[in-house]
Amino acid sequence: MCGLKISQEIRGQMETSQKKLQMNTSQGKNFESMVQKEAGQLRDHELNRLMEKLSSQGEKVARFRSFQDLAKYKQLVKEFVHEAVQYGMDLKQSRSFSMGGQSQKLTIVEKIDQQLTDLTETVLNQEKKSIDILDHIGEIKGLLMNLYT
């Protein structure tokens, strides 16, 4: 009879321990999801900040057509692509593939690179209108938005 009482006490202690463990596990998951949510918001904020800088710098390139402004614009595009690829693609893990098996994100990065080359040529050609420069800048901005959305 004494053995029965001891085993009931042990069972009660085990059940209490299991409930505490379940509560700690659910609290840990809540904390982890909260941290992931905050990190995602910080990344989105950083990408939005970079996009604003890109827009402002793109206007300078169109207005002044200086190589210094163009170089800064290209550097901002590089930073944006790096951030979007490093964080956005790692988080989403959803890539679409073309008929040839290439990743859609890679295609967008290649298009951005081509648009930057075209923009450089347009800036070099002083006879081109500012509208042509703005057109290239708009294309690049659209492609960058597609990259991280």
Secondary structure, 3 states (H helix, E strand, C coil): CHHHHHHHHHHHHHHHHHHHHHHHHHHHHHHHHHHHHHHHHHHHHHHHHHHHHHHHHHHHHHHHCCHHHHHHHHHHHHHHHHHHHHHHHHHHCCCCECCCCCEHHHHHHHHHHHHHHHHHHHHHCCCCCHHHHHHHHHHHHHHHHHHHC
